Structure formats: C-alpha cells, structure tokens
Amino acid sequence: MKFVIFHGAFGSPSGNWFPELKEKLESLGQEVLVPQFPVENWDDITKLGPNYSPMHQSLENWLKVFDKIRKDFKQGEELCFIGHSLSPLFILHAIDRYNIQLDSAIFVSPFLKRVNIWQFDLVNKTFYKTDFNFQKLRRLIPISYVLYSDNDPYVEKYQPIGFAKRMGSSLLFVKHAGHMNLEVNLNEFPLIFELCKTRLDLSLYQKYLAHRKELYAIDYIDPKSEEVLYLEPKEVFDEGVFKFRNLRREGFCTFLTSLRFWDTQAAYYQQARLAAKRIKNFKRVFIVNKISDLKRARLLTHIKLDVESGIDIFLVMLKDIQNITPEPDFGIWDNDYLCIVRYDKDKQVEVKLSSRKKDIEEALGWKKKILKIATRIYNTDSDIQKFITTH
C-alpha cells in the first residue's frame, strides 16, 4: 500500500501528527509520501490584510505539485490518501481531475466551503467547491472515513458531517480534539494509524512488531532490520497469546516432553486451542526425550486437551530428529513467522523470532521431515500406549 499524507493551508509535512504517522506506517513496511505544497505565511497574510492576493497557495499550484507526485503511482497500486483540514477538499479536486482509483481515504476536519475566518478563506478561495460529481468520487474512493470534533475553532461540525454524507464516508466523532492539530498537542494520532492498519494485509510477524512497539513503546529505526527479533523469556507469554489470537491460516510447533514447568491451563495454551478450533490446521509434535515422560499425568492431560481442541497431535523420539534439526523446540506460524526457543537445563535462555525467507524455508524442511517419521495420535489412550510399546 502507498500512503500519501496531505497537509492543509499554512501547513507542512513536518507539522501536526504527520511525521509520527509516516514513521509508524514505514515501520510496517509501507511506502509513505508527505509532499510539501505551496503555502502562504500566516503572519504575512494577517499583516497584508484581506485584500491581498495570495502568491503561492492556489488550487492550480497545488495540482502542479500533485501532478509530479502522481507520476510515481504504479498501475494497479493500492493507494490511501490522508488529508487534514483543506486537503480533503484538495483530494476531491485531484481525484476528480485525474480519475485516480483509491483503495481508501481518511479525511480529518474536512470542509467544502468558506469557514468564515478571513485568512483561511483568502488562501482557500480557489479550492472551495460544493458541486462535485459525488457519485463519481464515491466510485473512485469506495472506502473513506471522516473525523471531526465538537470544539473545532475553525470548522463548524455541519461541514465535516455534510462532507461525509456526500462522500458516503464513515463518520467518526473525536471529543474535544479541536482542529486535530498541534494547537491541541496532537502530535500523534493513534486512531488514524489504526484506520490505516485496517487497510493492510499484514503478516503475523508484522502485526506482532506493531503490537510490541505499542506495548513497550519501542521505536524501530529501520523496519528492514527487524527480520529477526530476540525476546527475553518473560516476554514469550505475551508473544504467544498475541500470536494465537491473530493466527489466520495454519500453525505448527514442537514440544519437548522433558520440560516440566508449564501449566496445561495457562492462557498461552488455551489461546492455542482456541486458534486450532478456528483455523482447523494446527499441528503439534511432542518430542519425546524419554519414554517414561509419557507416563506423567500432566503431560497426558496436555495431550488430551490438545486433541479435544482439534490440534493434530504427533509423537516422535528426540533421538530420531537430532539429525534433522538443531532446534528441537520451534514453531512456524502462517508460514511467515518462525519462533525458536532454546533451553538450558529446562529453563528458557533465548527466544528467536524470524521472518527471514531462508529461515522459514529451512524450518519448513524440518517440519516436513519430522512429520514423515512422527506418529499421529488419534486416541490418547490406545495410540500413546502403542507408541510406548513400539519404542
């Protein structure tokens, strides 16, 4: 997805919540443009008075800048335009003139006609228009949102409400948010970021990075370097719960039977079982260290709960996979997210998450070879007993 963020009159790409939104979207691997359009200086306009003719800001000058930007749009590329104040109106002009098909748009504090503040009306006069072909615009912008506030000092609320009705936009009310700019200390706008995320088909790994960033307030400098992430053992619980809640297609993992510290009823495992019921393609291979492990009541309860939830359960001896993989405890989620847990004397010492293609392909190879020699458990009593007898 390519996002284009448009500033308003007297504005710039470095103002308001634009830089923070750009950074967050780029951290998800998205391309973001925040062009600078010709604007006037508020103090100069105020001194020169209402009879002054603006030299920089005009609809045609803005369209000239936009014309250069649109040449970078690729055929069939998904586009989302985000506009604040004057720029939602400008977006309508640009879409109307160039017949650009958008995926979606987010309009913040929009208006179509005069706001009755002479400085704004002076520089915006060439933009005002109420007789667009809104049927055409709704076709070119099929999904849109309008955000407005009850105490906007510049735009009366009938304007954004009317804008939303004409565009068929979802109308979102933000209480006491003024003009949704720096005047109300709005240098970040989580709601807009969340709306942008709804238009993205993010991988499970990307979703977890976004979640982790919000949870720990970590700003990632280079999203491309985040192909591999190392977690502290205490962070695994949250990672697992998030992962299972957001799993969409399939899951595979191994489980070392020599480990004794887990709780069969923990939220981690409960969320895994709920995911299995939802996606119908979840496999867990118990890596048996010693046959005597299969006589422990807690382990047998765990296997039984997994089978009842719809997880495909397999057993294989540890000694039989040691030549297959150096990582006996690993999981592959939605085939784009690898988790490796390393232990030292039954204690987690390192957790590695990776979205690197070569790591995923290698782990898929381990999975294929392990499943080829593993024994499927259908009946937790007879099949486990048969495995014990055989081995």
N, C-alpha and C positions, 0 to 999 in steps of 0.2 A: 504494500500500500504506500502511496505517496501522499503525504500531508502537506498542504500549503496553508500557512497561518498569515492572515491579513490584519495589519494594524489599522487604526482609524485616523480621523483628522487630527493633525498636530502630533501624530504618533510616530513610533519607530519600532523596528524588530527587537530592540533591547528593552522595551517598556513592558510594564504590567506582568502578566504571567506567561508571556510568550517564550522567554528563554528557558524557563523551567519545564514547560510543556515540550518544547523541542528536545531538550536533553532526555526527558523520560521516554519519549517516543523513539528516539535514536537508541536508547538502551535496550529497546525491544527489537532492534534491527531494522527500523523503518526509516525511509528517506523523508526528510523534512525540509521544506523551503520556507523562509520567512523574508520575503522581499521588502525593500525599502521603496516606498512610493514618494513622489514629490509632495512636500507639505509646507505650510507656512509656519511662521513663528508666532505663538500666541501673544507675546508681549508686543511684538512689532505691529501685529494686526490691531491690537487694542489701542495702541498709540496713534495709528494712522486713521482709525475710525471706520464707520460703516460704509462710507462712500469709496473706499479704496478698492481697486480691482486686483484680486489675488494674482500673483505672477507664477506660482508654482503649482498649487493644487487645483486640478480640474479633472473632470471625467476623462477627457481625451488624453491628458498627460498620464493618468493612471493606466489607461488602456494601452498606451505605448509601452509602458514598463511591463505590463502583463503579457503583451504580445511576444516579448522576448522570452518570458518565462514559459509560456505555453508551448514553445518550440521544443522544449525538453520533455514534454509529455509523450510517452510512447503509445503506440497503437494498442488499444485494449487494456491499458494500465488502469488499475483501480485508483481513484482519486478521492480524497476527502478534503474539503475546503472548510477552514475555520475562520470566522470573521467576527470582529468586535466593533461595535458602535456603527460608524459609517460603512465599514467594509462589507457587512451583509448585503447592503444595498448595492455596493460596487460589484459584489459577486454575481448578483442577479443581472447586472448590465453585461458582465463578461460572459456569463453562460448564454445569455440571450444573443449576444453578438457573434460568438464563436461556436455556438451549438456544441458545447463540451458536455459529455456524459459523465456525471459524477457517480461515485458509489454512495456518497453521503455528504452532508454539510452540517456544521454547527454554527448557529447564529446567536451571538451574545449581545444583548441590548440593541436589537435592530430597530430601524425606522425607515419609512418611505418618504416622509415629507418633513416640512420645517419643524424644528424643535423649539423655536421662539427664543433662542439665545443668539444675539446678532453675530457674534464671532463665528459660531458654527454655521449659521445659515449663510453667512457671507462666503465661506470657503467651500461649503457643500452645495451651493445653489445649482451647479451644473449636474449634480448627481440625482437630485430629487425627481422621483417618477412614481406614479401610482397606477399607470395603465399598462403594465407589462402583460404579455400573454402568459398568464399564470398557469394555464393548462399545459402549455409547452414547458414552462420551467419546472412544474411538478414532475413531468415525464423525465426531464434531464437531471433532476435532483430527487430521486424517488424516496430517499430517507433523509429527514432533516430534523433538527432539534432547535428550539428557540428558548433561550434562557433570559429571564427578566427578573427584576427586583421591585419591591414595593416602595423603595425610597430612592429611586434613581433621580439625581438632581437635574439631569439633562433630558431624559426621555420619559415622557408620561407613559404609564403602563398600557394605555389603549393602543399605543403604536406597536410594541412587540406582539401584543395579543392579535392585533389586526394582521400583522406580518405573518404570524403563524397560521392564521385561518386561511389566508390567501395561498400560502405555500403548502398547506396540509402538514405542517410540522408538528411534532410532539412538543407540547408547551411545558416548560419546567420552571417553576417559581423558586427563586432563591431569596430567602428572607433577609432583610436588612443588609443587602450587598451593594447598595449604591449603584454606581455605573460599572461595577465589577472591574475595577482598575486599581492602580496604586493608591488612589485617594482613600481607599478603604483598606489599605495594606494588603491588597490581593496580589501578591507577587507569586503565588502558586494557586492552582485551581484544580484540585483533585477530581471534581465532578467531570470536568471536560476530559481529563485523562481517562477516566473510566468510560465515558461515552466513546472515546476513540478506541479503546480496547475492545468494545463490543463489535467493532467493525473488522477486527483482526482474527485470523485463524492461527492463533499462536500455538506453537508446540508446547507440550507439557513442560519441557525444560525452560522455555522462555517464560511461561506462566509462573514457574517456581522462582525464577530470578526476580520477576516483578514482585512477587509475594515477599521474598526475602528482603528485597530492597525496602519495601514498606515496613516490614516487621522490625528490621534492625537499623533503618534509616541510613543504609549504605548507598553511596553514590558510586556507581561503577564508571570508571574513567573511560575505558574502551570496551564496548559491548562485545567486540570480536574476540577479545582475550578471555571472555568468560565461557569458553567452551569446556573448561574444566574447573570445578569448584571443590574445595576441600572443606568439610564440615567438622566441627567439634562433635564428639559422641553425644553430648547432651542435646544437640540440635536435630538429631535423627528422628526423634518423636514427632516434632512439628513437620519435618520434611515428609515423613511417611503419611501422616494424616492428610496433608495438603495433596500429596501425590495421588492417594487413593480416591479422594473426593473429586479430583479433576481428571481421572483416568477415563479415556474415551473409547479405546479400541481393544487393547489387549495388555496382559501383564504376564511376566514370567519371573520366577525367583527361585533361589535355592535356600535351604535352611539347614544349618549344621546341628545335628542332634546332640552333639557334645555340649552345647550351650545350655545352661540351666537357669539363667537369670530372668527369663522372660515371663510375662503374665499372659495366659491364654485369653483373658477377658479384657486386656488393655485396649484402649481406643484405637491404637495402631492396627491391631489385628481385627477388631470389629469393623473398622473402615475398609480394610482389605476384603473382608467377607461381603460387605455391602457392595463394594465395587464389583466383585465376582458375580453377584446376582444381577447387576446392571449390565455389564458388558458381555457376559457369557463366554469369555475367552481368557481364563486366568489359570495359569499352571504354577504349582509349587512342587519342587523336588526336594524331599528330605534327604540330605546327605548323611548317611548313617556311619558314624565313626566306629561304634561297637554294636554288635547285635544286642547286647544287654541294654542298650539305650531304648530299644523298642519295648521294653518291659516296664518303663517308667510311666506311671499313671498320668502325669501332667502332659507328657508328650503324646500319649494315646488320645487324651481328651482333645488336645490341639488338632490332631489329625482328623478326629471325628467331626469336630466343629467345622473344619475347613471343607470336608467332603459334603457335609449337610448344606453348606452355603453355596455349593456349586463350583468350588475350586477343584480343578483336576489335580489329583494328588499322585505323586510318584515316589518310589524309594530307590536309592542306589547306594552302594557301598562307597565310602570315601576313597578306599584304596583303588577302586575301579575308575575313578575320574582324575586321579592325580597326574596322569599323563595327558589329560585332555585340557585342563585349565589350571593355571597357577592361583586362581581366585575361587576358592570353594564357596564363598558367600557373595553372590551377585544377583542383580535383578535388572531386567530390561523392560521398560515401560513405554507403551505405544511405539516401540521400535525407534524412538528418538532420544532416549534418556536412559543412561546406564548408571547404576548405583553399585559400588563395590565397597563392602565392609570388611575391614581387616581386624584381626583379633590377636591378642597376646594373653594366653592363659585365661580364656573366657571373658576377657574384657576388651571392649571396643577401643582401638587405638587410633583408627583413621577411617574416615568415610570419604570416598571419592565419587563425585557426580561428574558425568561427562556427556557431552552431546557431539563429540568429535566422530565423524563418519567412520574413520578407521577403527576407533574403539568399539562403536556399535557393531560394525561388521565382524570384528573379532569375537565379541561376546555372542553374537547370533550363531557363530560357528561352534562355540562351546555348547550353547543351548541345543543345537541340532544333534551333536554327538552324545550329549548326556541323555537326551530323550530317547535316543536309539537303543541305549542299553538299560534304561531305567524300567522299573516295574510299576505299572499303573495299579492303583488301589481303588477298587470299587466298593468292596465290603471291608470295613475296617477290622472286623474280627477274623474272618477266614483268610483274606488276602495278606494281611500282616503276618499271620501265623505261618502261612505258606512261605512267605519271604524269609522268615526266621529259620524255618526248616531247611529251605534251599541253601541258605548261606551259613 
